[in-house]
């Protein structure tokens, strides 16, 4: 299984080098893997900021 992954990575790297003008695009899974932790951190941060603002207004 690991050799198949290495071969696929080598092929994709070779394809990227063969087309110098081609941009490397992220898959939608990679987008979700990046967006989910950011959304979770924002969900924790925003209520804390609200509490601080309310305390400052008092």
Secondary structure, DSSP 8 states (H G I E B T S, - for coil): -HHHHHHHHHHHHHHHHH-TT------HHHHHHHHHHHHHHHHHHHHHHHHHHHHHH-
